[in-house]
Amino acid sequence: MKITKVELFHVTGLSSPGWTPVIVRLNTDEGLSGVGEVGLAIVLGHSAGFGMVKDLAERFVIGADPITNEELWETMLRKGFWTLGGGAAVYGGMSAIDQALWDIRGKALGVPVHVLLGGRTGQQLRAYASQLQFRWTEQINHEPVVRPEEYAEEALKAVSEGYTALKVDPLMFALTPQSLR
């Protein structure tokens, strides 16, 4: 099996400002495809990630055997010169390709990727309410939460919906003299 085509999708125009996912799909000569995401979609870095996947794909991925993903990872890392130094764009691009390779391997073997990686580690996954610093609403909202009592109000909204864990970034909108007015 060989990778015959690499498709890159630079997703723009989403309703959330600053959210620009970069998706890669690897296609094989046997009709299997795998999908991965660069992971640099928030604010800055997505264009660099897009370019890195493009460069890696043209140089190393097309024509490669997707089942030998560990060898391909080493090749991308060690023979790219600048890739050896790493960085978010490099590892984001390599990781997107690696995800797609694992996806192809799982499909080729007829098993979910988690089985290939050692199996499930738990039967339940605890969901958490995330990004409360943007207010807990059904609509995408970028109105900042700043004061501790505002965080408490937003947390209570999430708890009332059944969440038992919360994730916030309280320093995103740090208190300033102007925000206290």
Secondary structure as the mmCIF struct_conf table of DSSP 4:
data_model
#
loop_
_struct_conf.conf_type_id
_struct_conf.id
_struct_conf.beg_label_comp_id
_struct_conf.beg_label_asym_id
_struct_conf.beg_label_seq_id
_struct_conf.end_label_comp_id
_struct_conf.end_label_asym_id
_struct_conf.end_label_seq_id
STRN STRN1 ILE A 3 HIS A 10
BEND BEND1 SER A 15 SER A 16
TURN_TY1_P TURN_TY1_P1 PRO A 17 GLY A 18
STRN STRN2 TRP A 19 TRP A 19
STRN STRN3 VAL A 22 THR A 28
TURN_TY1_P TURN_TY1_P2 ASP A 29 GLU A 30
BEND BEND2 GLY A 31 GLY A 31
STRN STRN4 SER A 33 GLU A 37
BEND BEND3 GLY A 39 GLY A 39
STRN STRN5 ILE A 42 ILE A 42
BEND BEND4 VAL A 43 GLY A 45
HELX_RH_AL_P HELX_RH_AL_P1 HIS A 46 LEU A 56
HELX_RH_PI_P HELX_RH_PI_P1 ALA A 57 VAL A 61
TURN_TY1_P TURN_TY1_P3 ILE A 62 GLY A 63
TURN_TY1_P TURN_TY1_P4 PRO A 66 ILE A 67
HELX_RH_AL_P HELX_RH_AL_P2 ASN A 69 ARG A 78
BEND BEND5 LYS A 79 PHE A 81
HELX_RH_3T_P HELX_RH_3T_P1 TRP A 82 GLY A 85
HELX_RH_AL_P HELX_RH_AL_P3 ALA A 88 LEU A 109
TURN_TY1_P TURN_TY1_P5 GLY A 110 GLY A 110
BEND BEND6 VAL A 111 VAL A 111
HELX_RH_AL_P HELX_RH_AL_P4 VAL A 113 LEU A 116
TURN_TY1_P TURN_TY1_P6 LEU A 117 GLY A 118
BEND BEND7 THR A 121 THR A 121
BEND BEND8 GLN A 123 GLN A 123
STRN STRN6 ALA A 129 SER A 130
HELX_RH_3T_P HELX_RH_3T_P2 LEU A 132 PHE A 134
BEND BEND9 TRP A 136 TRP A 136
BEND BEND10 GLU A 138 GLN A 139
HELX_LH_PP_P HELX_LH_PP_P1 GLU A 143 VAL A 145
BEND BEND11 ARG A 147 ARG A 147
HELX_RH_AL_P HELX_RH_AL_P5 PRO A 148 SER A 160
TURN_TY1_P TURN_TY1_P7 GLU A 161 GLY A 162
STRN STRN7 LEU A 166 LYS A 167
TURN_TY1_P TURN_TY1_P8 PRO A 170 PHE A 173
TURN_TY1_P TURN_TY1_P9 PRO A 177 LEU A 180
#
